[in-house]
Amino acid sequence: MTTATSARVAVPAIQRVIRPARNRVAIGVIRHSLLIIVLILMLYPLLWMLAASFRPNNEIFTHLGVWSKNFTIANYVNGLQGGGTINFSRYFLNSVIIAALSVAGNLFSCTLAAYTFARLEFPLKRVAFGLLLATLLLPYHVTLVPQYIMFNKLHWINTFLPLVVPKFLATDAFFIFLMVQFIRSLPHELDYAARIDGAGHWGIFTRIIMPLSLPAIGTMALFTFIWTWNDFLGPLLYLSKNNLWTVPLGLNAFLDSTGGESSYGALFAMATLSLAPLVAVFIAFQRLLLEGIATSGLK
């Protein structure tokens, strides 16, 4: 009798334990199902673009699926050749040159400016830093006309100089602010120890600050590359010669603004190729990006 009573008491207790566990499993299944659905909706445009790049031009907008029976690589051949007027391989090279120089310029100038604001003391330091942050509120389009006039008087139009030289002058306040936040988190005792060993500001900057700031530097390099690679307005203003165009200008050239037939197949093919460097750079700097965002106060 005692055993039967104990069993009847134990069964509800076990059920109370099992039911919450089942509820958690059901909630987990629903949550992951919703995430998978959202992931599919986000990836569908990219998958459709990839599929469209392998379709004939007259079948691109007739299918909503990501699979096509008429598979062709002619779009990639035509896109790279460009029919004589579009030299997309040259545009890739131009974008690589501009992006590489922009990354180098920001890494050099913004880190030096950030070290100045984070470690040095000089008159009106806070005022200067406040004015620097105030430039973040200034729309880019406000400065377009003065900059164009200045670069035109310097005879820099139809060269890469207007797109590259400002990067070496610490004009990106966002990256300076990012680096300042990171450098301020580094202990000052490291600077004092280096000074005891006879290191000056340059030694402290190159031997201590730079190696410890790799997460923030990686974040800066990644964002600079992405923004420069995708920049359309800057090259559109300063580069009017066909052989100086970048990838965004080259993609725009596949569209016929006069209402004629546009080469959508080549457009999607070259757009797919243009994503490859961005994906490669993101994968390479992913770890540094996460560490930089987590440790620099950028939320």
C-alpha positions in Angstrom: 0.0 0.0 0.0 2.8 2.4 0.8 4.6 1.6 -2.4 1.5 2.2 -4.5 0.8 5.5 -2.7 4.4 6.6 -3.3 4.1 5.8 -7.0 0.9 7.8 -7.3 2.6 10.8 -5.7 5.7 10.4 -7.9 3.8 10.4 -11.2 2.5 14.0 -11.0 6.0 15.2 -9.9 7.6 13.6 -12.9 4.9 15.1 -15.2 5.6 18.5 -13.7 9.3 18.1 -14.7 8.6 16.6 -18.2 6.0 19.3 -19.3 8.4 22.3 -18.9 11.1 20.3 -20.7 8.7 19.6 -23.6 7.6 23.3 -23.6 11.2 24.4 -23.9 11.9 22.0 -26.7 8.7 23.3 -28.6 9.7 26.9 -28.0 13.2 26.1 -29.3 11.9 24.4 -32.4 9.6 27.4 -33.1 12.4 29.9 -32.6 14.8 28.1 -34.8 12.2 27.7 -37.5 11.5 31.4 -37.5 15.2 32.1 -37.7 15.6 29.8 -40.7 12.6 31.4 -42.4 14.1 34.9 -41.9 17.5 33.6 -43.1 15.9 32.3 -46.3 14.1 35.6 -46.9 17.4 37.5 -46.4 19.5 35.2 -48.6 16.9 34.8 -51.4 17.8 38.1 -53.3 21.5 37.1 -53.3 20.7 33.6 -54.4 18.3 34.9 -57.1 21.0 37.3 -58.3 23.5 34.4 -58.5 21.1 32.3 -60.4 20.2 35.2 -62.8 23.9 35.6 -63.6 23.8 32.2 -65.2 20.6 32.7 -67.2 20.1 34.1 -70.7 19.2 37.8 -70.8 15.7 37.1 -72.0 14.9 34.7 -69.2 16.1 36.6 -66.2 12.8 38.2 -65.2 10.6 35.3 -66.2 11.6 33.1 -63.3 11.3 33.7 -59.5 13.1 30.6 -58.6 16.8 30.1 -58.0 17.2 27.2 -60.5 17.3 27.5 -64.3 17.3 24.9 -67.0 19.2 27.0 -69.5 22.6 27.3 -67.7 25.2 29.6 -69.4 28.4 31.4 -68.5 28.1 33.9 -71.4 27.1 36.6 -69.0 30.4 36.5 -67.2 32.4 36.4 -70.5 30.4 39.4 -71.9 30.7 41.2 -68.6 34.4 41.0 -68.4 34.9 41.8 -72.1 32.2 44.5 -72.1 31.8 44.7 -75.8 34.7 47.1 -76.2 33.2 50.0 -74.2 33.3 48.4 -70.7 36.5 47.0 -69.4 35.4 45.4 -66.1 38.8 43.9 -65.3 40.2 47.4 -65.4 37.5 48.6 -63.1 38.3 45.9 -60.6 41.9 46.9 -60.7 41.0 50.6 -60.1 38.7 49.7 -57.2 41.5 47.6 -55.6 44.0 50.4 -55.9 41.7 53.0 -54.4 40.5 50.7 -51.7 44.0 49.6 -50.7 45.4 53.1 -50.6 42.3 54.3 -48.6 42.8 51.5 -46.1 46.5 52.4 -45.8 45.8 56.1 -45.4 43.2 55.6 -42.7 45.4 53.2 -40.8 48.2 55.6 -40.8 46.5 58.9 -40.2 43.5 57.9 -38.0 45.7 55.9 -35.6 48.1 58.7 -35.2 45.4 61.2 -34.6 43.7 58.9 -32.1 46.9 58.4 -30.2 47.3 62.2 -30.0 43.8 62.6 -28.5 44.0 59.6 -26.2 47.6 59.9 -24.8 48.9 63.4 -25.3 48.1 66.6 -23.4 48.0 69.9 -25.3 46.0 73.2 -25.1 42.4 73.1 -26.2 42.5 69.3 -26.5 38.9 68.8 -25.6 37.7 71.6 -27.8 39.6 70.1 -30.8 38.2 66.7 -30.1 34.7 68.1 -29.7 35.0 69.9 -33.1 36.2 66.6 -34.6 33.1 64.8 -33.4 30.9 67.7 -34.6 32.1 66.9 -38.1 30.2 63.6 -37.9 27.0 65.7 -37.8 27.9 67.5 -41.0 26.3 66.0 -44.1 28.8 64.8 -46.7 26.9 66.5 -49.4 27.5 70.0 -47.8 31.2 69.8 -48.6 30.9 68.4 -52.1 31.0 71.7 -54.0 33.9 73.3 -52.0 35.9 70.1 -52.3 35.3 69.8 -56.0 36.4 73.4 -56.6 39.5 72.8 -54.5 40.5 69.6 -56.3 39.7 71.2 -59.7 42.1 74.1 -58.9 44.7 71.5 -57.9 44.1 69.7 -61.3 43.3 66.5 -59.5 40.1 65.8 -61.5 40.2 62.5 -63.4 42.9 61.1 -61.0 42.6 58.9 -57.9 44.1 61.7 -55.7 40.7 63.2 -54.6 39.6 59.8 -53.4 42.9 58.8 -51.7 44.8 61.8 -50.4 42.1 62.9 -47.9 42.4 59.5 -46.3 46.0 60.3 -45.4 44.9 63.5 -43.7 42.7 61.9 -41.0 39.4 63.1 -42.4 37.3 60.2 -41.2 36.3 61.3 -37.7 34.3 58.1 -37.1 37.5 56.0 -37.2 39.4 58.4 -35.0 36.7 58.3 -32.4 36.7 54.5 -32.6 40.5 54.3 -32.1 40.4 56.9 -29.3 37.8 54.8 -27.4 40.0 51.7 -27.8 43.3 53.3 -26.9 41.8 54.9 -23.7 40.9 51.4 -22.5 44.6 50.4 -22.6 46.4 50.9 -19.2 48.7 53.9 -18.9 51.2 51.8 -16.9 52.3 50.3 -20.2 53.3 53.7 -21.4 55.2 54.5 -18.2 57.1 51.2 -18.4 58.1 51.9 -22.0 59.3 55.4 -21.0 61.5 53.9 -18.3 63.1 51.8 -21.0 63.8 54.9 -23.0 60.9 54.8 -25.5 59.5 58.0 -26.9 56.0 58.6 -28.3 56.8 57.0 -31.6 58.2 53.9 -29.8 55.2 53.7 -27.5 52.9 54.1 -30.5 54.5 51.5 -32.7 55.6 48.9 -30.1 52.8 49.0 -27.6 49.6 50.8 -28.8 49.6 49.4 -32.4 50.0 45.7 -31.5 47.4 46.0 -28.7 45.0 47.8 -31.0 44.7 45.2 -33.7 41.0 44.5 -33.1 40.1 48.2 -33.6 42.6 48.5 -36.5 41.0 45.4 -38.1 37.5 47.0 -37.7 38.7 50.2 -39.3 40.3 48.4 -42.2 37.2 46.4 -42.8 34.8 49.3 -42.8 37.1 51.4 -44.9 37.5 48.8 -47.5 33.7 48.1 -47.7 32.8 51.8 -47.9 35.4 52.6 -50.4 34.6 49.6 -52.6 30.9 50.5 -52.6 31.4 54.2 -53.1 29.5 55.5 -56.1 29.2 59.2 -55.6 32.9 60.0 -55.1 34.1 58.3 -58.3 31.1 59.6 -60.2 32.2 63.2 -59.4 35.9 63.0 -59.9 36.4 60.2 -62.5 34.8 60.9 -65.9 37.2 59.0 -68.0 36.2 55.4 -68.8 39.5 53.8 -68.0 39.5 55.3 -64.5 36.0 54.0 -63.5 35.5 51.8 -60.4 33.3 48.8 -60.0 30.1 50.7 -59.0 30.5 53.0 -62.1 31.1 49.9 -64.3 28.0 48.2 -63.0 26.0 51.3 -63.8 27.3 51.3 -67.3 25.4 48.1 -68.1 22.1 50.0 -67.7 20.9 51.9 -70.7 19.5 55.2 -69.5 18.0 56.0 -72.9 15.4 53.3 -72.7 17.3 50.8 -74.8 18.0 47.2 -74.0 20.1 46.9 -70.8 22.5 44.0 -70.3 21.0 42.6 -67.1 22.8 39.3 -67.5 26.2 40.8 -67.5 25.1 43.2 -64.8 24.2 40.4 -62.4 27.3 38.5 -63.3 29.6 41.4 -62.5 27.6 42.3 -59.4 28.2 38.7 -58.2 31.9 39.0 -58.9 32.0 42.4 -57.1 30.7 40.8 -53.9 33.6 38.3 -53.8 36.3 40.7 -52.4 33.8 42.0 -49.8 33.0 38.5 -48.6 36.7 37.5 -48.5 37.7 40.6 -46.6 34.8 40.2 -44.1 35.8 36.5 -43.5 39.4 37.5 -43.0 38.6 40.3 -40.5 35.6 38.8 -38.8 37.3 37.9 -35.6 39.0 41.3 -35.3 35.7 43.0 -36.1 33.9 41.3 -33.3 36.7 42.0 -30.8 36.9 45.6 -32.0 33.2 46.3 -31.5 33.2 44.5 -28.2 36.2 46.4 -26.7 35.9 49.8 -28.3 32.5 50.8 -26.9 30.9 50.8 -30.4 27.4 49.5 -29.9 
